[in-house]
């Protein structure tokens, strides 16, 4: 009998965040080994709690989620989302421009399927977040990486973006605040990139899921607020800012290009209709969550968990010989660099696997984020400060004698 093979559409699809190292960590845990898994931005497993505002909204309105709701989402939820983004400077949007999904993941696949044809190209930052790259491949398109420059605070390189544009380029993705680097982009840089999008008539996707998780008094600027003339699809949600990853609560706002993008929007509507609606239970909490800024902000100031965890991680990483790091402005993540010549590292997955086996700490190698060189890894900074401090010390101990064998 013939071997049953996966679809050709999955040839390039991968997820190292939950890939071979993750499955090895699970195997070790089943054998009773205590593994610290720093692979996924999942605050609920590190004793973060959902805000009372979210719990009360869910409990008090649960009966309203029994029936299918509108394919775009519940009216009250979309009204709250619309008000939130208007306050961030979005122009001429209404609740009808908002689609609520089962997490941003579902919406990314949906919107790229609706836009991209076979052999179209979409510009994606390197390092990337594999959801976007995988969804582009699944849509039949080709992801093309533009460089984010570590020497320039991990900012996107506009000159490299220009070099990567071809007649097949249809769209440009920005992830801001960025995953995996944790960096926040300044307004001036965003405006420069948007000028390139205008010049080449590109659709702009902006992943802003971490826009409420910004530290050090900095402020996030939404791309759509700077480009009411361009078709911008903005992704956001509550998974991270309100500690409800398992709720799968995400949304997208389609703004700009009135009239010119109607056929594309109708395509999104068709795909949204196929899945009937997003989970209605999760939508019940959106108005209350977006009205509750205090619970999120409390984590981001000195004394708050996310702030203190970031501080200890950066401080201790910078003590390790052969490791350098750009301090993050936001998110749960940091993307340190290894001196590969010092450690003779040629395979970053092997490095991460070796570290897992010796110190029982799981990290994700840079290749999991489309990074071509074996010299980076991502750390999720969600355990409490003392646990993170020990994990970084374990890394230092490991690297003190590590020399990768071929």
Secondary structure as UniProt FT lines:
FT   HELIX           8..10
FT   TURN            11..12
FT   TURN            17..18
FT   HELIX           20..30
FT   TURN            31..32
FT   STRAND          36..37
FT   HELIX           43..46
FT   HELIX           52..61
FT   HELIX           62..65
FT   TURN            71..72
FT   HELIX           75..87
FT   TURN            88..89
FT   HELIX           95..97
FT   STRAND          98..102
FT   HELIX           103..115
FT   TURN            118..119
FT   STRAND          121..126
FT   HELIX           130..138
FT   TURN            139..140
FT   STRAND          142..149
FT   HELIX           150..152
FT   TURN            153..154
FT   STRAND          155..156
FT   HELIX           158..164
FT   TURN            167..168
FT   STRAND          169..175
FT   TURN            179..181
FT   HELIX           187..199
FT   TURN            200..201
FT   STRAND          203..207
FT   TURN            209..212
FT   TURN            216..217
FT   HELIX           223..226
FT   TURN            228..229
FT   STRAND          232..237
FT   TURN            239..243
FT   HELIX           245..247
FT   STRAND          249..255
FT   TURN            258..261
FT   HELIX           262..274
FT   HELIX           280..283
FT   TURN            284..285
FT   HELIX           286..291
FT   HELIX           294..297
FT   TURN            298..300
FT   TURN            302..303
FT   HELIX           305..317
FT   TURN            318..319
FT   TURN            321..322
FT   STRAND          323..324
FT   STRAND          333..338
FT   HELIX           340..343
FT   HELIX           348..359
FT   STRAND          361..362
FT   STRAND          364..365
FT   HELIX           366..369
FT   STRAND          376..380
FT   HELIX           385..401
//
